[in-house]
Amino acid sequence: MSETKNELEDLLEKAATEPAHRPAFFRTLLESTVWVPGTAAQGEAVVEDSALDLQHWEKEDGTSVIPFFTSLEALQQAVEDEQAFVVMPVRTLFEMTLGETLFLNAKLPTGKEFMPREISLLIGEEGNPLSSQEILEGGE
């Protein structure tokens, strides 16, 4: 990682090892802008119904994920060649890709995989996957 980590990168590292930081990570994530390998219609601002061609990367187990990154530096660390990318708010990315599995900072030492159900909970009315998770796990 670069020496000037942004707040989201800092929280991602903390949340990976300390559960107490996860609510702050999710809150910050939903307010963040991310870098996504792919292309958009030229000169067009990215909105929910934009025509985008987002890359899918294959994980070691053969499943497909859409990678996204906390910064341009993080994206550059994960790819070997020059890479086209789009920059967009996380919430827009999540809404555009509902049903897909996404991976924050794929191929880097600290990353986070987001499964479709988790994304739905994150952008849902409650906006807090932790409260939903506690309810599900606390059922009798």
PyMOL commands that place a pseudoatom at each C-alpha (Angstrom):
pseudoatom trace, name=CA, resn=MET, resi=1, chain=A, elem=C, hetatm=0, pos=[0.000, 0.000, 0.000]
pseudoatom trace, name=CA, resn=SER, resi=2, chain=A, elem=C, hetatm=0, pos=[1.072, 3.579, -0.474]
pseudoatom trace, name=CA, resn=GLU, resi=3, chain=A, elem=C, hetatm=0, pos=[2.310, 5.517, 2.507]
pseudoatom trace, name=CA, resn=THR, resi=4, chain=A, elem=C, hetatm=0, pos=[-0.672, 7.841, 2.318]
pseudoatom trace, name=CA, resn=LYS, resi=5, chain=A, elem=C, hetatm=0, pos=[-3.505, 5.391, 2.851]
pseudoatom trace, name=CA, resn=ASN, resi=6, chain=A, elem=C, hetatm=0, pos=[-6.958, 6.834, 2.605]
pseudoatom trace, name=CA, resn=GLU, resi=7, chain=A, elem=C, hetatm=0, pos=[-9.461, 6.427, 5.438]
pseudoatom trace, name=CA, resn=LEU, resi=8, chain=A, elem=C, hetatm=0, pos=[-11.203, 3.505, 3.748]
pseudoatom trace, name=CA, resn=GLU, resi=9, chain=A, elem=C, hetatm=0, pos=[-7.926, 1.584, 3.316]
pseudoatom trace, name=CA, resn=ASP, resi=10, chain=A, elem=C, hetatm=0, pos=[-7.041, 2.240, 6.945]
pseudoatom trace, name=CA, resn=LEU, resi=11, chain=A, elem=C, hetatm=0, pos=[-10.450, 1.016, 8.158]
pseudoatom trace, name=CA, resn=LEU, resi=12, chain=A, elem=C, hetatm=0, pos=[-10.291, -2.043, 5.878]
pseudoatom trace, name=CA, resn=GLU, resi=13, chain=A, elem=C, hetatm=0, pos=[-7.017, -3.116, 7.486]
pseudoatom trace, name=CA, resn=LYS, resi=14, chain=A, elem=C, hetatm=0, pos=[-8.377, -2.551, 10.997]
pseudoatom trace, name=CA, resn=ALA, resi=15, chain=A, elem=C, hetatm=0, pos=[-11.707, -4.270, 10.254]
pseudoatom trace, name=CA, resn=ALA, resi=16, chain=A, elem=C, hetatm=0, pos=[-9.875, -7.328, 8.902]
pseudoatom trace, name=CA, resn=THR, resi=17, chain=A, elem=C, hetatm=0, pos=[-8.413, -8.052, 12.333]
pseudoatom trace, name=CA, resn=GLU, resi=18, chain=A, elem=C, hetatm=0, pos=[-10.626, -6.147, 14.780]
pseudoatom trace, name=CA, resn=PRO, resi=19, chain=A, elem=C, hetatm=0, pos=[-14.414, -6.652, 14.553]
pseudoatom trace, name=CA, resn=ALA, resi=20, chain=A, elem=C, hetatm=0, pos=[-15.018, -3.418, 16.494]
pseudoatom trace, name=CA, resn=HIS, resi=21, chain=A, elem=C, hetatm=0, pos=[-13.906, -1.446, 13.413]
pseudoatom trace, name=CA, resn=ARG, resi=22, chain=A, elem=C, hetatm=0, pos=[-16.323, -3.136, 11.012]
pseudoatom trace, name=CA, resn=PRO, resi=23, chain=A, elem=C, hetatm=0, pos=[-19.327, -0.790, 11.498]
pseudoatom trace, name=CA, resn=ALA, resi=24, chain=A, elem=C, hetatm=0, pos=[-17.112, 2.241, 10.750]
pseudoatom trace, name=CA, resn=PHE, resi=25, chain=A, elem=C, hetatm=0, pos=[-15.656, 0.434, 7.724]
pseudoatom trace, name=CA, resn=PHE, resi=26, chain=A, elem=C, hetatm=0, pos=[-19.113, -0.317, 6.269]
pseudoatom trace, name=CA, resn=ARG, resi=27, chain=A, elem=C, hetatm=0, pos=[-20.339, 3.241, 6.933]
pseudoatom trace, name=CA, resn=THR, resi=28, chain=A, elem=C, hetatm=0, pos=[-17.273, 4.772, 5.300]
pseudoatom trace, name=CA, resn=LEU, resi=29, chain=A, elem=C, hetatm=0, pos=[-17.421, 2.306, 2.402]
pseudoatom trace, name=CA, resn=LEU, resi=30, chain=A, elem=C, hetatm=0, pos=[-20.984, 3.298, 1.491]
pseudoatom trace, name=CA, resn=GLU, resi=31, chain=A, elem=C, hetatm=0, pos=[-19.937, 6.968, 1.366]
pseudoatom trace, name=CA, resn=SER, resi=32, chain=A, elem=C, hetatm=0, pos=[-16.765, 6.296, -0.639]
pseudoatom trace, name=CA, resn=THR, resi=33, chain=A, elem=C, hetatm=0, pos=[-15.791, 6.503, -4.280]
pseudoatom trace, name=CA, resn=VAL, resi=34, chain=A, elem=C, hetatm=0, pos=[-13.962, 3.502, -5.736]
pseudoatom trace, name=CA, resn=TRP, resi=35, chain=A, elem=C, hetatm=0, pos=[-11.959, 2.543, -8.824]
pseudoatom trace, name=CA, resn=VAL, resi=36, chain=A, elem=C, hetatm=0, pos=[-13.392, -0.313, -10.904]
pseudoatom trace, name=CA, resn=PRO, resi=37, chain=A, elem=C, hetatm=0, pos=[-11.552, -1.993, -13.810]
pseudoatom trace, name=CA, resn=GLY, resi=38, chain=A, elem=C, hetatm=0, pos=[-13.664, -1.479, -16.914]
pseudoatom trace, name=CA, resn=THR, resi=39, chain=A, elem=C, hetatm=0, pos=[-14.938, 1.167, -19.298]
pseudoatom trace, name=CA, resn=ALA, resi=40, chain=A, elem=C, hetatm=0, pos=[-17.881, 3.558, -19.528]
pseudoatom trace, name=CA, resn=ALA, resi=41, chain=A, elem=C, hetatm=0, pos=[-19.422, 5.389, -22.459]
pseudoatom trace, name=CA, resn=GLN, resi=42, chain=A, elem=C, hetatm=0, pos=[-16.964, 8.144, -23.284]
pseudoatom trace, name=CA, resn=GLY, resi=43, chain=A, elem=C, hetatm=0, pos=[-17.368, 11.359, -21.350]
pseudoatom trace, name=CA, resn=GLU, resi=44, chain=A, elem=C, hetatm=0, pos=[-20.430, 10.092, -19.537]
pseudoatom trace, name=CA, resn=ALA, resi=45, chain=A, elem=C, hetatm=0, pos=[-20.777, 10.523, -15.788]
pseudoatom trace, name=CA, resn=VAL, resi=46, chain=A, elem=C, hetatm=0, pos=[-21.435, 7.161, -14.162]
pseudoatom trace, name=CA, resn=VAL, resi=47, chain=A, elem=C, hetatm=0, pos=[-24.974, 6.834, -12.836]
pseudoatom trace, name=CA, resn=GLU, resi=48, chain=A, elem=C, hetatm=0, pos=[-27.038, 3.783, -11.956]
pseudoatom trace, name=CA, resn=ASP, resi=49, chain=A, elem=C, hetatm=0, pos=[-28.215, 3.105, -15.523]
pseudoatom trace, name=CA, resn=SER, resi=50, chain=A, elem=C, hetatm=0, pos=[-24.916, 3.935, -17.290]
pseudoatom trace, name=CA, resn=ALA, resi=51, chain=A, elem=C, hetatm=0, pos=[-23.681, 1.515, -19.924]
pseudoatom trace, name=CA, resn=LEU, resi=52, chain=A, elem=C, hetatm=0, pos=[-20.558, 0.057, -18.356]
pseudoatom trace, name=CA, resn=ASP, resi=53, chain=A, elem=C, hetatm=0, pos=[-18.324, -2.829, -19.226]
pseudoatom trace, name=CA, resn=LEU, resi=54, chain=A, elem=C, hetatm=0, pos=[-16.938, -3.918, -15.853]
pseudoatom trace, name=CA, resn=GLN, resi=55, chain=A, elem=C, hetatm=0, pos=[-14.259, -6.559, -15.733]
pseudoatom trace, name=CA, resn=HIS, resi=56, chain=A, elem=C, hetatm=0, pos=[-14.828, -9.887, -14.032]
pseudoatom trace, name=CA, resn=TRP, resi=57, chain=A, elem=C, hetatm=0, pos=[-11.804, -11.579, -12.520]
pseudoatom trace, name=CA, resn=GLU, resi=58, chain=A, elem=C, hetatm=0, pos=[-11.587, -15.274, -11.783]
pseudoatom trace, name=CA, resn=LYS, resi=59, chain=A, elem=C, hetatm=0, pos=[-10.694, -16.345, -8.264]
pseudoatom trace, name=CA, resn=GLU, resi=60, chain=A, elem=C, hetatm=0, pos=[-8.485, -19.365, -7.579]
pseudoatom trace, name=CA, resn=ASP, resi=61, chain=A, elem=C, hetatm=0, pos=[-11.585, -21.532, -7.062]
pseudoatom trace, name=CA, resn=GLY, resi=62, chain=A, elem=C, hetatm=0, pos=[-12.842, -20.587, -10.539]
pseudoatom trace, name=CA, resn=THR, resi=63, chain=A, elem=C, hetatm=0, pos=[-15.688, -18.319, -9.411]
pseudoatom trace, name=CA, resn=SER, resi=64, chain=A, elem=C, hetatm=0, pos=[-16.079, -14.883, -10.954]
pseudoatom trace, name=CA, resn=VAL, resi=65, chain=A, elem=C, hetatm=0, pos=[-15.965, -11.596, -9.040]
pseudoatom trace, name=CA, resn=ILE, resi=66, chain=A, elem=C, hetatm=0, pos=[-16.098, -7.927, -9.994]
pseudoatom trace, name=CA, resn=PRO, resi=67, chain=A, elem=C, hetatm=0, pos=[-13.002, -6.283, -8.497]
pseudoatom trace, name=CA, resn=PHE, resi=68, chain=A, elem=C, hetatm=0, pos=[-13.061, -2.751, -7.118]
pseudoatom trace, name=CA, resn=PHE, resi=69, chain=A, elem=C, hetatm=0, pos=[-10.416, -0.720, -5.345]
pseudoatom trace, name=CA, resn=THR, resi=70, chain=A, elem=C, hetatm=0, pos=[-10.056, 1.868, -2.589]
pseudoatom trace, name=CA, resn=SER, resi=71, chain=A, elem=C, hetatm=0, pos=[-7.643, 4.018, -4.614]
pseudoatom trace, name=CA, resn=LEU, resi=72, chain=A, elem=C, hetatm=0, pos=[-5.885, 4.304, -7.946]
pseudoatom trace, name=CA, resn=GLU, resi=73, chain=A, elem=C, hetatm=0, pos=[-2.686, 3.167, -6.198]
pseudoatom trace, name=CA, resn=ALA, resi=74, chain=A, elem=C, hetatm=0, pos=[-4.420, -0.006, -4.967]
pseudoatom trace, name=CA, resn=LEU, resi=75, chain=A, elem=C, hetatm=0, pos=[-5.711, -0.732, -8.489]
pseudoatom trace, name=CA, resn=GLN, resi=76, chain=A, elem=C, hetatm=0, pos=[-2.241, -0.227, -9.963]
pseudoatom trace, name=CA, resn=GLN, resi=77, chain=A, elem=C, hetatm=0, pos=[-0.746, -2.672, -7.439]
pseudoatom trace, name=CA, resn=ALA, resi=78, chain=A, elem=C, hetatm=0, pos=[-3.229, -5.372, -8.458]
pseudoatom trace, name=CA, resn=VAL, resi=79, chain=A, elem=C, hetatm=0, pos=[-2.726, -5.195, -12.231]
pseudoatom trace, name=CA, resn=GLU, resi=80, chain=A, elem=C, hetatm=0, pos=[0.393, -5.783, -14.283]
pseudoatom trace, name=CA, resn=ASP, resi=81, chain=A, elem=C, hetatm=0, pos=[-0.447, -3.743, -17.367]
pseudoatom trace, name=CA, resn=GLU, resi=82, chain=A, elem=C, hetatm=0, pos=[-2.133, -0.407, -17.930]
pseudoatom trace, name=CA, resn=GLN, resi=83, chain=A, elem=C, hetatm=0, pos=[-5.780, -0.757, -16.980]
pseudoatom trace, name=CA, resn=ALA, resi=84, chain=A, elem=C, hetatm=0, pos=[-8.875, 1.187, -18.053]
pseudoatom trace, name=CA, resn=PHE, resi=85, chain=A, elem=C, hetatm=0, pos=[-11.097, 1.988, -15.085]
pseudoatom trace, name=CA, resn=VAL, resi=86, chain=A, elem=C, hetatm=0, pos=[-14.188, 3.879, -14.032]
pseudoatom trace, name=CA, resn=VAL, resi=87, chain=A, elem=C, hetatm=0, pos=[-14.540, 5.841, -10.814]
pseudoatom trace, name=CA, resn=MET, resi=88, chain=A, elem=C, hetatm=0, pos=[-17.910, 5.737, -9.087]
pseudoatom trace, name=CA, resn=PRO, resi=89, chain=A, elem=C, hetatm=0, pos=[-19.618, 5.850, -5.705]
pseudoatom trace, name=CA, resn=VAL, resi=90, chain=A, elem=C, hetatm=0, pos=[-19.742, 2.463, -3.939]
pseudoatom trace, name=CA, resn=ARG, resi=91, chain=A, elem=C, hetatm=0, pos=[-23.510, 2.692, -3.530]
pseudoatom trace, name=CA, resn=THR, resi=92, chain=A, elem=C, hetatm=0, pos=[-23.920, 3.125, -7.318]
pseudoatom trace, name=CA, resn=LEU, resi=93, chain=A, elem=C, hetatm=0, pos=[-21.600, 0.175, -7.984]
pseudoatom trace, name=CA, resn=PHE, resi=94, chain=A, elem=C, hetatm=0, pos=[-23.529, -2.031, -5.552]
pseudoatom trace, name=CA, resn=GLU, resi=95, chain=A, elem=C, hetatm=0, pos=[-26.899, -1.038, -7.046]
pseudoatom trace, name=CA, resn=MET, resi=96, chain=A, elem=C, hetatm=0, pos=[-25.686, -1.655, -10.625]
pseudoatom trace, name=CA, resn=THR, resi=97, chain=A, elem=C, hetatm=0, pos=[-24.268, -5.081, -9.822]
pseudoatom trace, name=CA, resn=LEU, resi=98, chain=A, elem=C, hetatm=0, pos=[-26.947, -6.571, -7.547]
pseudoatom trace, name=CA, resn=GLY, resi=99, chain=A, elem=C, hetatm=0, pos=[-26.698, -10.356, -7.587]
pseudoatom trace, name=CA, resn=GLU, resi=100, chain=A, elem=C, hetatm=0, pos=[-22.968, -10.335, -8.379]
pseudoatom trace, name=CA, resn=THR, resi=101, chain=A, elem=C, hetatm=0, pos=[-20.080, -11.066, -6.034]
pseudoatom trace, name=CA, resn=LEU, resi=102, chain=A, elem=C, hetatm=0, pos=[-17.674, -8.137, -5.701]
pseudoatom trace, name=CA, resn=PHE, resi=103, chain=A, elem=C, hetatm=0, pos=[-14.179, -8.027, -4.235]
pseudoatom trace, name=CA, resn=LEU, resi=104, chain=A, elem=C, hetatm=0, pos=[-12.653, -4.908, -2.669]
pseudoatom trace, name=CA, resn=ASN, resi=105, chain=A, elem=C, hetatm=0, pos=[-8.892, -4.651, -3.270]
pseudoatom trace, name=CA, resn=ALA, resi=106, chain=A, elem=C, hetatm=0, pos=[-8.697, -8.006, -5.050]
pseudoatom trace, name=CA, resn=LYS, resi=107, chain=A, elem=C, hetatm=0, pos=[-5.197, -9.541, -5.277]
pseudoatom trace, name=CA, resn=LEU, resi=108, chain=A, elem=C, hetatm=0, pos=[-3.894, -7.276, -2.493]
pseudoatom trace, name=CA, resn=PRO, resi=109, chain=A, elem=C, hetatm=0, pos=[-2.806, -8.358, 1.016]
pseudoatom trace, name=CA, resn=THR, resi=110, chain=A, elem=C, hetatm=0, pos=[-5.956, -6.952, 2.639]
pseudoatom trace, name=CA, resn=GLY, resi=111, chain=A, elem=C, hetatm=0, pos=[-9.248, -7.213, 0.768]
pseudoatom trace, name=CA, resn=LYS, resi=112, chain=A, elem=C, hetatm=0, pos=[-12.911, -8.032, 1.338]
pseudoatom trace, name=CA, resn=GLU, resi=113, chain=A, elem=C, hetatm=0, pos=[-15.285, -10.189, -0.672]
pseudoatom trace, name=CA, resn=PHE, resi=114, chain=A, elem=C, hetatm=0, pos=[-18.905, -9.029, -0.816]
pseudoatom trace, name=CA, resn=MET, resi=115, chain=A, elem=C, hetatm=0, pos=[-21.508, -11.716, -1.478]
pseudoatom trace, name=CA, resn=PRO, resi=116, chain=A, elem=C, hetatm=0, pos=[-24.850, -10.745, -3.120]
pseudoatom trace, name=CA, resn=ARG, resi=117, chain=A, elem=C, hetatm=0, pos=[-26.858, -11.073, 0.125]
pseudoatom trace, name=CA, resn=GLU, resi=118, chain=A, elem=C, hetatm=0, pos=[-24.399, -8.916, 2.053]
pseudoatom trace, name=CA, resn=ILE, resi=119, chain=A, elem=C, hetatm=0, pos=[-24.564, -6.217, -0.642]
pseudoatom trace, name=CA, resn=SER, resi=120, chain=A, elem=C, hetatm=0, pos=[-28.377, -6.258, -0.530]
pseudoatom trace, name=CA, resn=LEU, resi=121, chain=A, elem=C, hetatm=0, pos=[-28.273, -5.770, 3.243]
pseudoatom trace, name=CA, resn=LEU, resi=122, chain=A, elem=C, hetatm=0, pos=[-25.699, -2.989, 2.968]
pseudoatom trace, name=CA, resn=ILE, resi=123, chain=A, elem=C, hetatm=0, pos=[-27.711, -0.907, 0.511]
pseudoatom trace, name=CA, resn=GLY, resi=124, chain=A, elem=C, hetatm=0, pos=[-31.085, -1.872, 1.970]
pseudoatom trace, name=CA, resn=GLU, resi=125, chain=A, elem=C, hetatm=0, pos=[-33.250, 0.341, 4.118]
pseudoatom trace, name=CA, resn=GLU, resi=126, chain=A, elem=C, hetatm=0, pos=[-31.420, -0.529, 7.314]
pseudoatom trace, name=CA, resn=GLY, resi=127, chain=A, elem=C, hetatm=0, pos=[-27.979, 0.095, 5.810]
pseudoatom trace, name=CA, resn=ASN, resi=128, chain=A, elem=C, hetatm=0, pos=[-26.381, -1.890, 8.609]
pseudoatom trace, name=CA, resn=PRO, resi=129, chain=A, elem=C, hetatm=0, pos=[-25.372, -5.470, 7.866]
pseudoatom trace, name=CA, resn=LEU, resi=130, chain=A, elem=C, hetatm=0, pos=[-24.335, -5.996, 11.465]
pseudoatom trace, name=CA, resn=SER, resi=131, chain=A, elem=C, hetatm=0, pos=[-27.777, -5.400, 12.943]
pseudoatom trace, name=CA, resn=SER, resi=132, chain=A, elem=C, hetatm=0, pos=[-29.345, -7.692, 10.343]
pseudoatom trace, name=CA, resn=GLN, resi=133, chain=A, elem=C, hetatm=0, pos=[-26.722, -10.334, 10.974]
pseudoatom trace, name=CA, resn=GLU, resi=134, chain=A, elem=C, hetatm=0, pos=[-27.355, -10.277, 14.730]
pseudoatom trace, name=CA, resn=ILE, resi=135, chain=A, elem=C, hetatm=0, pos=[-31.081, -10.720, 14.186]
pseudoatom trace, name=CA, resn=LEU, resi=136, chain=A, elem=C, hetatm=0, pos=[-30.530, -13.670, 11.847]
pseudoatom trace, name=CA, resn=GLU, resi=137, chain=A, elem=C, hetatm=0, pos=[-28.056, -15.356, 14.171]
pseudoatom trace, name=CA, resn=GLY, resi=138, chain=A, elem=C, hetatm=0, pos=[-30.086, -14.645, 17.307]
pseudoatom trace, name=CA, resn=GLY, resi=139, chain=A, elem=C, hetatm=0, pos=[-33.276, -16.334, 16.064]
pseudoatom trace, name=CA, resn=GLU, resi=140, chain=A, elem=C, hetatm=0, pos=[-34.607, -19.362, 17.896]
for i in range(1, 140): cmd.bond("trace and resi %d" % i, "trace and resi %d" % (i + 1))
show_as sticks, trace
zoom trace
